[in-house]
Amino acid sequence: MKNVYWALLIIGIISCGAGQERAAGTFTRSIDHEFATGTDTLIIKPVNEKVYKIEKRSTYHRILNGQLKPPESHKQTWTGIMDEKAQLIKVENNGKILLFSDDQQRVMLGALEYELAADK
């Protein structure tokens, strides 16, 4: 009986950390249209079991009259709460929702789709 208790405790501890690792990562998308070209990056890091820090970095070049303008960069930092059942993180201060694909390789932020960046 004691062994069963310890086995369940260990499984519970491992599964608590598994959700954090699943949602964490760097996700990117390319921007390429007639008005701009660049990249968007979401860096998602666990703060604790349910809370995540999300950093959104955008770097792009505006295209004006067919000419590429100097790069512009923007950075925002958000805090979100993970809903494991729905596989999403809800950002508290702006109401944004990050929805994870079943395979955890993609994140949707509104209509924008980000893909998990390859490890370097």
N, C-alpha and C positions, 0 to 999 in steps of 0.2 A: 504494500500500500504506500509505503514511504517513497519507493522508487517511482511509482505512478505520479505522486504529487510533484516530485522534482522534475520528472519528464515534462509534465504539463506546464510547470513554471518556466522551464527553459524554452519550450515552444512558444509560450506567451511573450517572453522577452524578445525572442528572435523575430516574431511576427510584428511586434511594435516597431522595431527598427526597420523592418522590410518596407513599410509604407514610406518612410522617410527617404530611403535610398531610391525607391521607385520614382518618386516625384522630383527628386533632385536632379539637376543637370543643366547643361547649356543647350539652348534651342535657338536656331537661326532661321531666317528667311531672307530671300533676296528681293530687292526693290529694283525693278527695271521696267520703266514705262516712258512715255514721251516727255514727261516733265521732270523726272529724276531717276537716278540710279544709285544703289547703295545696299546696305544691309541693316537688318534689325536683329537684335540679340536679346534673348531672355535668359537670365542666370537665376536659377531657382535653388535656394539653399534652405535646409531645415534649421529652424531656430530651436524648436523642441518637437515633441511628438505630433502636434497638430498645427503649429504656427510655422509659416515659411516667409523668408525674405525673398522678394522678387526684384531684380534689377533689370530694367529695360534700357538698352543702349541702342541708339539709332545714329548711323553715320550715312550721309548721302550727299550727292552732288546734284544741285538743281541744273536743269537744262533749259537755257533761255536763248531763243533764236538759234537753236542748233548748237550752241556752245556750252561746254561743261563749265560750271562755276566752281569756285573753291569749295572744299568739303565743309559740311556743317555737321555738328555732333550734338546730340541731346541725351541726357541720362535722367531716368526717374527711378525712385526706389519706393516699393510698396511693401505692405505686410498683408499676408493672407492666411486664411484658415482652411485647412484641408478637410474635405468631406470624402472619406475613403469609399463609401458605398457608391456615390455618384461619380467618383474619380475626377473631382474638380477642386480647385482652390478659389475661394471667393475673397477678393481684395476688399478689405474693410473700408478704406477711406474714399474709394471712388466707385465701388460696386462692380468693378470688372470681374469677369469670371474666366479662369483658365481651365479648359476642359481637356483632359488627357485621353489619348486613344487607348484602346484595349492593350495594345502591345507596348505602350509607354514610349513610342518612338516619335510621336507628334503631339503638339499642344495647339489648341485653337484658342485664340484671343479674339472674341467677336468673330468676324469673317476671315481673319488672318490666320494662316496655318504656318506653324514653326516646326522644323524638324530637329531631332536630336543631333547635335554636332558630334562628329567622329572624335574619339580620344586621340590626343596627340602624344 
